[in-house]
Amino acid sequence: MNKLKRTEIFSRWQSENPEPKTELKYNDSFELLIAVMLSAQATDVSVNKATAKLYPVANTPRDIYDLGVADLKTYIKTIGLFNTKAANVIKTCKILIEQYDSNIPQTREALESLPGVGRKTANVVLNTAFRQIAMAVDTHIFRVSNRTELAPGKNVLEVEKRLIKLVPDEFLLDAHHWLILHGRYTCIARKPRCGSCIIEDLCEYKKKTEI
């Protein structure tokens, strides 16, 4: 795909949704970090339901750490892998309290050193909370990048690096959100809704549908 096509694709997404946002509910960088940690292999809807009950009770590193693993589990038990996630959240809160004065670090290296925080989670926090250029490639973004030929790659890291290189600079800061929303609602996994897609004429997918 050439640069002109990529520019036009992002221009259309921007026109349709000038200020794209994550669908996770949060009020500050800590709430976002916890929500993203909980969202691994879970839907944003399920995470939002859980945090809607958790955050009014505990929404700081100290408050959640004081809950302890057992009590935290009661709030997130409807989310997949909640046992492991609860343990990681408590460990992360302890580190944030002891090493970062309960603040969220703003570098990928520091974020990835926290239990339960991988590259994708770190990228979401850096981009969404701190407005740094970062590309959090999940299954949706990986699919869209390969299917459209926007930035094809064999694995998530390859796609991430190609997107950072190929997405026009003026769209980089919000590109992650446009891509994930397109994959979640239009370029869906089993049968993409090509007929209602605003970039259908630019997409290089060869098996387009009429939906």
N, C-alpha and C positions, 0 to 999 in steps of 0.2 A: 504494500500500500504506500502511495506517495504522500509527501508532506501536505499537498493541497487537500487531499481527501481527509487526512487526519485533522487538519485545521477546520474543515467544514463540519466534520462530525462533532467536534467539541464546541464549535460555534452554535450548532443546533441545540445541543444539550444545554448550553449556557442560556440560550434564548428561552428555552422551555422552563428551565429551573435555575435562575440567576444565582441563588445562594443555597446550594445543596447542603443538607445536614445529615448527620447520622440519625438513624431511627432509634438508637438507644437513648433513654431518658437520663439526664444527669444535670447537675447544677455547678459542678466544679471539676477540676482535673482529677481529684481523688475518686469521686463518684464515677467518672468516666473510666478510669483505670480498672476499678472493680467490676464495672458492667462489662467491659471488654474481656476481662479475665473469665467472667462467668459465661460469656457468649460462645466460647469455643464449643463447636459441635452442638450448639443450641440456637434457637431462634431469638431474634431481638424481642419479639413479643413475649416469650416466656421469661426472658431476663427482666424486662420492664415490669412484668407482674410481680416478680420476686422482689426487685429493688423498691417497688412502690410500698411494700410492707417493711422492708429492711431499713431504708434510709431515714424514715421518720424516727426510728428507734436508734440507729447507729449509722453515721455517715462521715466519721473521721477515723483515721488510723487507730487512735486510742480507744474510741468507742467500740469499734468492731473487734479490736484485739481483746478488749475486756469482756466481750460476749463469749469468747472462746469457741473452739471448734464445734462442740456439741450444740450450743445455742445457735450458732450461725447456720448450722445444717437445717434447723427447723424453718429458716426463712428461704433457703435455696434448694430444698429437697425435691422440688418439682423440676429442677434443671438437671440435664444429663451430667453425669460424672460429678455429682455434687459432693461426694466424699472427698475426692482428690482436690476439688476446687476449694472447698472449705479449709482444708489443711494449708493449701498454698496461700490463700488470702490471709489467714492468720499469720503465717510466716512472713509474708510481705509487709503486713502492717507492723510487725515487730521491727523489721529492718527500717521501714520508713520512720518510725519513732526514734530508734536508736542512732541511725546514721544520717537521716535527712531532716531532722527536726519536724517530722510529719509532713514535709513538702514532697511533691512529686519531682523526681529528677528529670531534667530536660535533655538528656542525651540518650541515644540508643544503647550504648554500652552499659550505662547505669540501669536503665530500664530492664534490659535483658538479664541483668544479674539478679533480678527479683524472682522469687519462686513463682512458677506458673506464668511468667511473662516471656513469650517468644518474640521473634522478629516481627511477626504480623501485629501482635498486640502493641508492641513498642511503636511501630509505625503509625497505628491508629491514634495513639495518644499524642505522639509528636505532631501529627498533622492536624488532628481535630482540636486538641486542647491548647497546643502551643503554636499552631499555624506555621509549622515547619514543612518544607517540601519533603514528603515521604509517601511511599506507595505501599499500602497494605494489601497484598494480593491474597484474596480468599478464593473459594471455588467459583464464585460468580465472576470475579475479575479475570481469573485464569481462563474461564470458558469464553467470556466476551472477547478477550484479547486474542485468543487463538481462532475462534469461530469467525470473527470479522476480518481477521488478518491485520488487525490494528497493531499488535505487538506480539506475534507468536513466539512461543518458547516451550521447551520440553518440561520445565518445572517452574515452581512459583518464583524462585529466585531469579531465574533467567527472564521470566516475564516482567518481574519488578524492575530489573535493570534496564530492560528494553523500553519499558514505559517511561522511566525517568529520562532516558535518552531521546525517545521519539515523540513524546507528547509536546506540542508547542509550549514554549515557556509561559505564555500568558494564561494557560489553562492548568498548569501543573499543580497549583495549590489545591484546587478543588477536583482534580481529575479522579481521584480515588472514589469520591462520593458519586459522581456521575456514572462511573463504570459499575459500581456495585448496585446502584438503583436500576440501571439498565438491565443488568443480569438478573436481578431479583424479580422484576415486573414485566420485562419485554423479552429479552433474550434468554428465556428460561431453558432449563436443561433438556427436557424430553422433546418438547415441541415449541420452538421459538415462535413468538407472535409477529412474524415478519410483516404480515399485511397491515399491522397497525404501528409499525416501527418508523420513527422519523428519520432514521438513517438507512433505510432499506436499500435505497438506490446507491449508497456509498459502500455498503457492506459487501465483502467479497466471499461470503458464505455461499457455497454452490448448491445447497439443498434447501432453499428457502420455502417456507410454508405460506399459506394464504390467510392464516388466522390473524 
